[in-house]
Amino acid sequence: MLIIQKKTNTMLNMSRWLLVCLLPFLFLACKENTTETEPQLPVTRRLNRVLVYQNSATEMRAEYENTSLNYAAEESGTQLRLSFFTNYPAGSDGISFQIPVSRLVPGRLGVYTLGSLPNPSTGAAQLDYRFAVSNTRTAIYQSGTTRVEGSLEITAYNAAKKTISGTYTVRLPDVFDPFDTAMIPARRCTFTITGTFANVPVTQQP
């Protein structure tokens, strides 16, 4: 009888010891099963453009949103580049911003003024705006050749997921008419381009 009791106590102690050892693993297993994956937020983007002619009531408007507006975001050792563009004839507009790494603020969040004549380097971001009038002809307006007003604002940057969000406002006052091939006398017009983007993935370039 004493021997049986001793064996019973020994088995009970071993069971308790095994339970104590297994508790951490059971806890981790439950934690892994209950942890939910953070959902991937949808990529959204919008671009609005208004072209107004001087001394005229004529204007041309366009709006692109999501699937009608392509996007690309790339970061390298030298710059961050954001682009939003359409494919002619479905659309005429394409805009891109280049920010040198040296001009990026910590965390990326902030307002970046656009470079403009007469001194484009004073702007933190350089602009490239293109307006297609046909399959073979595109008017190009850049910080280095055009008077530019406006800014790009980065409102969110997820360093872990490499996604970026923000807004932009661009005004190109008193520029040449993209439809005027002769340019004698040159018709003048003003472009206003505004847009928003959210959760755009940023690809890393060498």
Backbone bond lengths (Angstrom), bond angles and torsions (degrees), N, CA, C in turn:
res aa  C-N    CA-C-N  psi(-1)  N-CA   C-N-CA  omega(-1)  CA-C   N-CA-C  phi
1 M - - - 1.452 - - 1.511 111.23 -
2 L 1.287 119.08 -41.83 1.458 122.88 178.79 1.510 111.04 -64.44
3 I 1.317 115.55 -38.33 1.475 119.99 -178.98 1.526 109.63 -66.21
4 I 1.302 118.51 -41.28 1.472 122.59 -179.83 1.526 110.22 -63.28
5 Q 1.344 117.12 -42.26 1.453 121.02 179.34 1.519 111.46 -63.09
6 K 1.315 116.60 -39.42 1.464 121.46 179.69 1.520 111.24 -63.30
7 K 1.348 115.90 -41.77 1.468 119.79 -179.99 1.528 110.47 -66.79
8 T 1.347 113.92 -38.47 1.465 117.50 -179.91 1.519 110.91 -63.97
9 N 1.316 117.22 -42.69 1.457 121.13 178.83 1.531 111.54 -64.28
10 T 1.321 115.49 -40.04 1.472 119.86 179.43 1.521 111.59 -62.63
11 M 1.351 115.91 -42.94 1.471 119.90 179.20 1.523 111.03 -66.27
12 L 1.333 116.13 -37.17 1.456 119.85 179.00 1.516 111.12 -65.26
13 N 1.316 116.81 -41.42 1.468 120.95 178.81 1.531 111.42 -64.74
14 M 1.323 116.38 -39.44 1.466 120.28 178.86 1.524 111.31 -65.41
15 S 1.352 115.26 -38.59 1.469 118.86 179.09 1.511 111.06 -64.49
16 R 1.346 116.07 -41.84 1.459 119.83 177.82 1.520 111.54 -63.97
17 W 1.316 116.15 -39.89 1.473 120.73 -179.97 1.528 111.15 -64.21
18 L 1.345 116.43 -42.22 1.460 120.41 178.88 1.524 111.12 -65.22
19 L 1.357 115.68 -38.42 1.461 119.07 179.46 1.519 111.45 -64.24
20 V 1.329 116.55 -42.08 1.465 120.80 178.30 1.521 110.96 -62.50
21 C 1.304 116.62 -40.70 1.471 120.37 179.89 1.515 112.45 -68.03
22 L 1.331 116.42 -33.56 1.464 119.62 -176.20 1.518 113.47 -84.66
23 L 1.325 117.72 -17.33 1.460 120.46 -177.36 1.526 113.90 -54.98
24 P 1.355 119.85 -47.47 1.475 119.33 179.06 1.515 113.68 -58.82
25 F 1.363 116.44 -37.69 1.457 119.85 -179.09 1.528 111.16 -71.16
26 L 1.348 115.64 -38.20 1.456 119.29 176.58 1.521 111.34 -63.65
27 F 1.345 116.44 -38.13 1.461 121.47 178.81 1.520 111.39 -64.38
28 L 1.355 115.73 -44.18 1.460 120.05 179.67 1.516 111.35 -64.75
29 A 1.342 116.41 -39.66 1.457 120.30 -179.68 1.524 110.66 -63.61
30 C 1.336 116.23 -42.16 1.457 120.02 178.49 1.522 111.08 -65.57
31 K 1.347 115.48 -39.07 1.464 119.98 -179.67 1.511 111.29 -65.06
32 E 1.357 116.01 -40.85 1.462 119.21 179.63 1.514 111.06 -65.51
33 N 1.338 116.33 -37.10 1.458 119.66 -178.14 1.520 112.42 -71.71
34 T 1.340 116.19 -29.29 1.462 119.60 -176.93 1.526 112.74 -91.84
35 T 1.366 118.00 -12.93 1.456 120.54 179.92 1.526 110.51 -72.49
36 E 1.334 117.49 125.49 1.454 121.89 -179.35 1.521 110.41 -97.68
37 T 1.324 115.76 139.67 1.458 120.92 177.25 1.523 109.56 -73.16
38 E 1.331 116.17 131.63 1.456 120.36 179.46 1.516 109.95 -64.78
39 P 1.326 118.89 125.25 1.470 120.98 -176.67 1.528 112.29 -64.53
40 Q 1.327 114.99 146.56 1.456 120.89 177.19 1.518 109.08 -79.94
41 L 1.322 116.77 121.46 1.458 120.57 -177.95 1.521 110.55 -73.93
42 P 1.330 118.20 143.90 1.465 120.82 -177.37 1.524 111.68 -69.68
43 V 1.328 115.38 148.04 1.462 121.66 175.16 1.528 107.97 -83.62
44 T 1.330 116.92 125.91 1.464 121.06 176.99 1.520 109.22 -127.79
45 R 1.324 116.94 150.63 1.467 121.61 177.02 1.528 109.10 -158.94
46 R 1.323 113.88 152.15 1.460 120.87 -179.22 1.531 108.70 -149.26
47 L 1.331 116.39 142.31 1.459 122.47 175.76 1.519 108.93 -137.39
48 N 1.341 115.89 130.33 1.461 122.24 174.98 1.528 109.10 -120.85
49 R 1.324 115.71 136.23 1.466 119.89 179.38 1.520 109.96 -132.62
50 V 1.331 114.53 136.68 1.465 121.41 174.64 1.523 107.86 -126.97
51 L 1.315 116.77 125.86 1.463 123.37 177.08 1.525 107.68 -113.17
52 V 1.328 115.87 116.79 1.466 121.62 -177.14 1.527 109.37 -119.08
53 Y 1.346 115.87 132.55 1.466 120.47 179.13 1.523 110.22 -90.39
54 Q 1.325 115.03 143.29 1.462 120.15 178.45 1.528 110.06 -68.92
55 N 1.336 114.12 144.47 1.466 121.16 178.45 1.528 112.51 54.65
56 S 1.320 115.03 34.87 1.456 119.50 -178.72 1.532 109.15 -154.69
57 A 1.324 115.45 152.60 1.457 120.52 176.43 1.529 111.35 -89.07
58 T 1.337 115.81 -0.31 1.456 120.29 -178.21 1.525 111.08 -72.34
59 E 1.304 116.04 133.22 1.450 120.95 175.23 1.523 109.77 -147.60
60 M 1.308 115.73 155.60 1.458 122.19 179.49 1.523 108.13 -127.09
61 R 1.324 115.32 128.02 1.460 120.80 -177.97 1.524 110.86 -120.40
62 A 1.312 115.13 150.72 1.464 120.61 175.12 1.515 108.63 -151.56
63 E 1.311 115.63 147.38 1.458 121.38 176.94 1.518 108.73 -139.03
64 Y 1.314 115.57 131.13 1.461 121.88 178.49 1.524 108.53 -125.43
65 E 1.337 114.96 144.25 1.452 118.47 -177.79 1.525 110.21 -147.75
66 N 1.322 115.38 134.04 1.456 123.86 173.79 1.535 112.98 51.71
67 T 1.336 119.02 -109.37 1.468 120.04 -172.38 1.525 113.49 -63.49
68 S 1.318 118.45 -21.75 1.469 120.52 179.44 1.524 112.30 -85.62
69 L 1.347 116.62 -0.77 1.464 120.79 -177.60 1.523 109.35 -130.46
70 N 1.324 115.59 114.97 1.468 120.54 177.87 1.529 110.12 -76.48
71 Y 1.310 115.66 161.78 1.464 119.83 -179.91 1.522 110.69 -147.13
72 A 1.328 114.81 158.02 1.465 121.85 174.47 1.523 107.41 -156.70
73 A 1.322 116.05 136.93 1.464 121.59 176.96 1.522 107.95 -136.92
74 E 1.326 115.59 123.82 1.464 120.99 -176.61 1.521 110.13 -134.92
75 E 1.312 115.33 140.67 1.459 120.23 175.76 1.520 108.99 -128.91
76 S 1.321 115.72 131.24 1.460 121.97 179.13 1.518 108.40 -125.05
77 G 1.310 114.72 -170.98 1.452 118.92 178.10 1.511 113.61 -72.58
78 T 1.343 116.62 -7.25 1.464 119.86 -177.16 1.517 114.15 -117.27
79 Q 1.369 118.22 -28.47 1.453 118.00 -175.08 1.526 112.19 -158.84
80 L 1.335 114.04 161.84 1.465 122.84 169.10 1.517 106.50 -109.49
81 R 1.328 116.53 128.84 1.463 120.97 -176.79 1.529 109.35 -125.38
82 L 1.331 116.44 127.73 1.453 123.06 177.39 1.520 108.60 -120.06
83 S 1.330 116.74 130.39 1.469 120.95 -177.38 1.519 110.46 -134.70
84 F 1.335 114.79 141.01 1.459 122.41 176.23 1.528 106.89 -137.84
85 F 1.324 116.85 124.90 1.464 118.59 -169.34 1.526 111.61 -153.80
86 T 1.334 114.21 158.51 1.457 122.57 176.43 1.520 108.52 -115.12
87 N 1.315 115.30 170.34 1.461 121.10 176.90 1.528 109.12 -114.53
88 Y 1.330 115.96 120.75 1.457 121.20 179.34 1.527 109.26 -66.12
89 P 1.336 120.23 138.88 1.469 128.16 9.70 1.532 114.40 -93.28
90 A 1.335 118.24 3.08 1.470 118.96 178.65 1.518 111.27 -62.84
91 G 1.331 116.49 -28.59 1.451 121.75 177.91 1.509 110.22 -156.60
92 S 1.335 116.33 164.08 1.463 120.78 -177.43 1.523 113.30 -113.22
93 D 1.324 117.89 -9.51 1.460 120.65 -166.49 1.524 113.87 -106.61
94 G 1.329 113.69 144.56 1.457 121.27 172.57 1.518 109.34 -150.84
95 I 1.325 117.05 133.18 1.462 120.82 -177.65 1.520 109.66 -137.30
96 S 1.329 116.05 142.40 1.463 120.02 177.57 1.513 109.79 -143.71
97 F 1.323 114.27 151.84 1.464 122.22 179.61 1.520 108.40 -127.41
98 Q 1.332 116.02 133.75 1.460 121.17 177.13 1.530 108.64 -120.05
99 I 1.332 115.06 124.04 1.464 120.40 178.50 1.527 108.08 -118.11
100 P 1.328 118.33 116.98 1.467 119.75 176.26 1.528 110.32 -60.05
101 V 1.324 116.32 145.38 1.463 120.49 -179.96 1.524 110.73 -56.12
102 S 1.323 116.76 -34.49 1.464 120.66 -179.25 1.533 112.71 -66.11
103 R 1.354 117.04 -18.37 1.467 120.31 -178.94 1.532 112.50 -101.54
104 L 1.332 117.12 -3.63 1.459 120.17 178.08 1.527 109.98 -73.59
105 V 1.317 116.40 133.84 1.464 119.92 178.22 1.528 108.47 -83.21
106 P 1.327 118.75 157.57 1.471 120.92 178.53 1.524 111.15 -56.28
107 G 1.318 115.53 130.86 1.452 119.99 -178.54 1.515 114.00 82.69
108 R 1.323 116.87 -5.35 1.468 124.06 177.72 1.530 113.67 75.55
109 L 1.335 119.47 -23.04 1.457 121.53 -173.11 1.518 111.10 -72.59
110 G 1.338 115.56 133.62 1.456 118.89 179.14 1.512 111.67 156.52
111 V 1.334 115.01 176.56 1.468 122.60 178.34 1.529 108.40 -102.54
112 Y 1.335 116.43 126.83 1.459 122.45 -178.79 1.531 108.61 -113.51
113 T 1.323 116.27 112.56 1.455 120.07 177.62 1.519 110.23 -68.76
114 L 1.318 116.28 152.80 1.458 121.36 -176.50 1.514 111.28 -93.11
115 G 1.325 115.74 139.29 1.449 121.08 175.72 1.515 111.14 -64.67
116 S 1.342 116.52 148.80 1.462 120.92 -176.29 1.518 109.74 -155.67
117 L 1.335 115.74 157.33 1.456 119.32 169.00 1.520 109.06 -63.99
118 P 1.305 120.03 145.67 1.471 126.94 10.11 1.531 114.20 -90.42
119 N 1.329 118.46 -4.79 1.466 120.71 -177.24 1.525 109.63 -135.71
120 P 1.338 118.12 84.16 1.464 121.41 -175.30 1.530 114.16 -59.32
121 S 1.316 117.61 -28.66 1.463 120.69 -175.05 1.526 113.00 -68.18
122 T 1.335 117.32 -13.53 1.456 119.09 178.62 1.529 111.50 -72.08
123 G 1.317 116.75 -20.82 1.461 120.53 178.41 1.519 111.04 -83.79
124 A 1.335 116.47 145.94 1.462 120.61 179.50 1.523 111.93 -76.54
125 A 1.340 116.82 -27.46 1.460 121.72 -179.38 1.522 109.66 -123.54
126 Q 1.311 115.89 140.54 1.455 121.54 178.43 1.533 109.35 -100.65
127 L 1.317 115.69 136.77 1.463 121.98 -175.73 1.519 111.88 -101.95
128 D 1.332 115.10 143.63 1.464 122.55 169.92 1.527 106.51 -136.90
129 Y 1.350 116.29 109.95 1.457 120.80 179.52 1.524 109.16 -118.30
130 R 1.326 116.23 134.26 1.457 121.19 -177.05 1.526 110.37 -129.76
131 F 1.330 113.73 136.51 1.464 120.93 -178.57 1.525 108.08 -126.46
132 A 1.328 116.03 112.74 1.463 120.74 -177.46 1.518 110.13 -87.68
133 V 1.327 115.67 131.15 1.461 120.58 177.04 1.532 111.50 -108.75
134 S 1.324 116.77 -11.60 1.461 122.08 175.56 1.524 108.30 -162.44
135 N 1.320 115.77 -179.64 1.456 119.43 178.54 1.525 112.80 -67.56
136 T 1.340 115.93 -21.72 1.464 119.57 -175.14 1.525 113.93 -116.72
137 R 1.328 117.64 -1.71 1.463 119.69 -175.76 1.517 110.94 -133.17
138 T 1.334 115.22 125.83 1.464 122.11 -179.45 1.524 109.28 -136.41
139 A 1.317 116.38 129.48 1.461 120.75 174.73 1.526 109.13 -85.09
140 I 1.328 116.88 135.98 1.458 122.34 -176.12 1.527 109.64 -120.20
141 Y 1.319 115.69 127.84 1.462 122.24 177.77 1.535 107.72 -124.17
142 Q 1.323 116.34 120.30 1.456 121.02 -175.63 1.526 111.05 -128.56
143 S 1.348 114.54 161.27 1.464 119.61 179.49 1.520 111.96 -58.02
144 G 1.314 116.73 -33.86 1.460 120.33 -176.70 1.504 114.85 -78.83
145 T 1.353 117.56 -9.74 1.463 119.86 -176.40 1.526 113.48 -130.15
146 T 1.324 117.00 -1.19 1.471 120.70 -170.91 1.534 110.49 -138.62
147 R 1.301 115.11 149.68 1.462 118.64 171.04 1.529 108.42 -78.45
148 V 1.310 115.73 122.08 1.464 122.39 -173.30 1.523 109.44 -122.98
149 E 1.320 116.09 137.74 1.458 121.64 173.79 1.525 108.97 -123.78
150 G 1.329 116.91 144.01 1.459 119.35 175.60 1.508 113.16 128.65
151 S 1.331 114.51 -169.49 1.454 120.19 -175.91 1.524 111.16 -159.35
152 L 1.304 114.63 164.05 1.460 124.01 172.50 1.525 107.01 -115.70
153 E 1.325 117.12 130.22 1.462 120.17 177.98 1.529 109.65 -117.96
154 I 1.309 116.06 125.44 1.460 121.64 173.28 1.523 107.17 -94.51
155 T 1.324 116.43 116.15 1.462 121.35 -174.85 1.526 113.18 -100.13
156 A 1.327 117.48 -19.26 1.469 120.33 179.73 1.520 109.47 -153.80
157 Y 1.342 115.17 140.77 1.463 120.37 175.83 1.522 108.12 -145.20
158 N 1.327 116.24 120.01 1.456 122.44 178.75 1.527 108.36 -99.41
159 A 1.327 115.67 103.48 1.463 119.92 -175.56 1.520 112.05 -67.25
160 A 1.335 117.39 -30.90 1.459 120.84 -179.05 1.532 111.29 -72.87
161 K 1.333 116.14 -46.00 1.460 120.81 -178.62 1.523 113.03 -90.19
162 K 1.339 117.27 -9.82 1.456 122.24 -178.73 1.532 111.03 58.29
163 T 1.324 116.28 55.22 1.460 121.09 175.56 1.523 108.85 -125.18
164 I 1.333 115.37 153.71 1.459 120.28 -174.36 1.527 109.93 -138.12
165 S 1.339 116.57 147.38 1.459 122.43 179.56 1.525 108.99 -137.63
166 G 1.326 115.93 155.43 1.460 117.83 178.66 1.513 113.20 173.68
167 T 1.336 115.06 -168.21 1.457 123.19 179.73 1.527 109.17 -140.91
168 Y 1.324 116.73 163.64 1.462 120.33 174.75 1.526 110.29 -150.51
169 T 1.311 114.22 149.49 1.461 122.88 174.91 1.522 107.78 -135.80
170 V 1.318 116.62 124.86 1.469 122.13 -176.66 1.527 109.09 -131.66
171 R 1.318 115.32 135.07 1.470 120.52 174.85 1.524 108.07 -131.09
172 L 1.332 114.79 129.43 1.463 121.83 178.30 1.519 107.13 -116.89
173 P 1.324 117.61 92.54 1.467 120.46 -174.95 1.533 112.68 -84.11
174 D 1.326 114.81 142.12 1.472 121.28 172.15 1.530 112.55 54.08
175 V 1.336 115.90 54.05 1.465 120.50 177.79 1.525 109.19 -106.51
176 F 1.317 116.84 168.17 1.456 120.52 -178.20 1.532 110.29 -70.91
177 D 1.313 115.29 150.37 1.459 122.49 179.86 1.533 108.96 -72.02
178 P 1.332 118.45 121.07 1.470 119.42 -178.07 1.520 113.57 -65.38
179 F 1.333 117.64 -19.97 1.463 120.79 -179.44 1.529 112.90 -89.83
180 D 1.309 117.33 -11.00 1.468 122.02 -175.57 1.526 109.40 -88.30
181 T 1.313 116.91 101.80 1.468 120.71 -177.77 1.524 111.54 -77.69
182 A 1.333 117.75 -35.03 1.464 120.36 -177.54 1.523 111.38 -76.65
183 M 1.331 115.95 -39.95 1.461 122.17 -179.91 1.531 112.25 58.83
184 I 1.347 117.03 25.39 1.469 121.48 177.32 1.534 107.72 -135.00
185 P 1.337 121.23 104.08 1.474 122.56 -9.25 1.527 110.26 -74.59
186 A 1.288 117.26 148.08 1.450 121.39 -175.96 1.523 111.09 -71.72
187 R 1.323 116.06 123.72 1.455 119.96 174.45 1.522 108.33 -76.20
188 R 1.309 116.16 143.83 1.458 120.88 -177.86 1.529 109.83 -115.68
189 C 1.323 114.40 150.28 1.453 119.33 -178.51 1.533 109.38 -152.55
190 T 1.313 115.70 173.78 1.462 121.40 179.14 1.528 109.09 -132.41
191 F 1.324 114.95 129.55 1.463 121.18 175.46 1.532 109.25 -98.93
192 T 1.317 116.66 139.51 1.456 122.30 168.72 1.529 107.50 -127.91
193 I 1.312 115.70 120.61 1.463 121.35 -178.06 1.518 108.78 -123.71
194 T 1.318 116.39 125.94 1.459 121.39 176.35 1.522 109.16 -127.96
195 G 1.321 115.86 155.51 1.454 118.25 -179.64 1.512 113.21 -168.35
196 T 1.319 114.38 164.89 1.457 122.41 175.73 1.521 108.34 -135.67
197 F 1.318 116.15 156.36 1.466 121.23 175.32 1.517 108.54 -152.42
198 A 1.339 115.87 148.66 1.460 119.75 -177.96 1.526 110.39 -145.77
199 N 1.326 115.44 137.04 1.468 123.73 174.48 1.533 112.95 60.11
200 V 1.315 116.13 33.58 1.467 121.09 178.30 1.528 108.87 -75.69
201 P 1.331 118.72 125.20 1.473 119.86 -179.97 1.521 111.93 -71.30
202 V 1.310 115.94 137.84 1.464 122.56 179.69 1.526 108.52 -105.11
203 T 1.323 116.46 120.70 1.462 120.68 178.09 1.530 109.16 -90.95
204 Q 1.321 115.61 145.11 1.449 121.65 -179.90 1.532 110.47 -91.81
205 Q 1.298 116.14 129.62 1.457 122.45 178.75 1.535 109.07 -114.32
206 P 1.323 117.33 149.79 1.467 119.45 178.87 1.529 112.67 -64.87
